[in-house]
Amino acid sequence: MTSRWGVRLLVGLLAVGVLSGCALLVPEDERETQYEAFLEERAELRDWSVAGRAALRAEGEAVSLSLRWEQRGEAYTIHLSGPFGAGAVRIEGQPGQVTLRDGAGQSATARSPEELLATQTGHQVPVTALRDWIIGRPAGELDVEELSLDRAGRPARLEQAGWEVDFQGWSKVDGLELPSRVDLRSGSTHMRVALSGWSHGDE
């Protein structure tokens, strides 16, 4: 029979696991080292895909979208659609060229996804940086203005190019921890991205 002390210990351990997202807690003086290992895990992460939902609020407007992002090296395909599949679009990109196609067969092309979305929607969305943020690391081409780590040595919050990025949850996918929710804010623009259905590598 399990002792009362043993039950209390088990409950305590379970509570710690839930609160930390089932991550191993790292002593404060070791978190920088753990963070470096965390980044190394993602250095070779070039092929991945994820599904989810994004909610964008900007200038009094609110938009809710379903998304699927497929990254293959420098090339990517992003599928976006509104409620019940309305307004479906597909964005295909590689360095120097991005094309948006809608369900009616219309298309538009630009040199960057930010330029394309600003022209087509009027919203400023940091798609190039989001490619890195969405897998839990700072965008390599931007200066990191602020970075804080959680108790497991993972990014908790970072600031780049005027955007505040908060990592609100994590999922373990084949041994690799990947974000399950990312919140982004820049001025009056706020975007919340909930992620699921991760796959990475050659899957």
Steps between C-alpha positions, in 0.01 A plus 500: 500500500631845409580717802334837553842662454543316172161621376589860587831467319334355191237776492772762539703358213193486276420862582853609408473308173172669409618850589823466305343344192663168592845654448803429715562794733852639472687687778521871421878498453468222239220648290731679255677172429166324454388779267809452282416128475140597420620715207735229374205260476336743258810581294430211263120532511436591137201281413184519708126554485236612746128575508318742725288809537596866499304794637607846387381832645614824340352850472162393633473198270504136609577206272501129589676256267585134470852437380735232385868580451738270311868592503752323276839666529460858378174423319164512675130463437243659733130412470259748659121492521225669694213335691359195316774529238391841375749718316762229463837615372837334445831681537804341337838655555873480472768770538420790268156384379167435667170417330150511646218304334136513603217255450379685191830443321623858537866549590737774612878503529746702706864484612416427865202359692479820707467712184247259353273489806522875557390559139222240502365537854632828640643314802865489602584137587867402563483177297876465445575530872197290588665207322756496783272609783252226419765233576611673819813693410591864428505603136861470389509813283372735774664640812358362824394802703387300803495132597378323813511126566257279685592254772583234242747719309257565214410846366214649703496841336704684239492829315615549142435777246240659725306176554445341841486120474365298794522121501194385694523121464711215369447152354754218474512354147729199456726628776508862379314771690304730268262786580129427541407868535677821407371851567637795301446870555621816328327824592126447453551180296457177695522151353439176689604173336393160637698212350439125474572209267874561492729282291867550422788340318419271209145429615 
